[in-house]
Amino acid sequence: MLAYKVLEVETPYTGKELRSGWVLEQTGLRGDAAAAFLGPCRVVNEDLVDLDDARAGTYIESAAMAHVLIEHPQCRLDTGVLRQRMLVCLLCEILGERNLGVRRQGDDIYFDSRKLTVSIAAPSSRSTVIHLGINIRPEGAPVPAVGLDEMKIDARELLTDLLGRYGEELESCRHAQTKVRTIP
């Protein structure tokens, strides 16, 4: 079962939060756990964990984002990447239910050819950590971007809905593993 908390205090995201133990420190939640929060985003090149982006000399910036940081202990990176993609797909599903013409490309979501999200899954020595950032106000972004304010979406409500669905999906996957017999 995924435990999560939407933090009340605005929290900047710099990339240094993408580490094992950060969710526990902020929320007190252990195990499969997530923290959601609002705040500006500025990840300088040397703090990027995406090696392709780091080599290209890029950075991430947005005046305001809705952030999700999830830690899955004892989770291999391949499983973590699939969970990251599932999280992004669930966000795309939620936005699609609002009749917004969004499209997913890998782990990114676009609206009118402008980027709405950033996302990464990264391994630590004891877990996989996932970050999903959703633009609220994308001023400062290094690429054409769109935000939730322009789309008329409340960020806190969206985060609660997204993490609720993500937890339900994880639980459904766990249940699916218990209801089958071994085949030869």
Secondary structure, DSSP 8 states (H G I E B T S, - for coil): --EEEE-SS---B-STT-STTHHHHHH---SSEEEEEEEEEEE-GGG---HHHHHTT--EEEEEEEEEEEEEET--HHHHHHHHHHHHHHHHHHHHHTT--EEEETTEEEETTEE-EEEEEEE-SSEEEEEEEEEEE-TT-SS-B--HHHHT--HHHHHHHHHHHHHHHHHHHHHHHHS-----
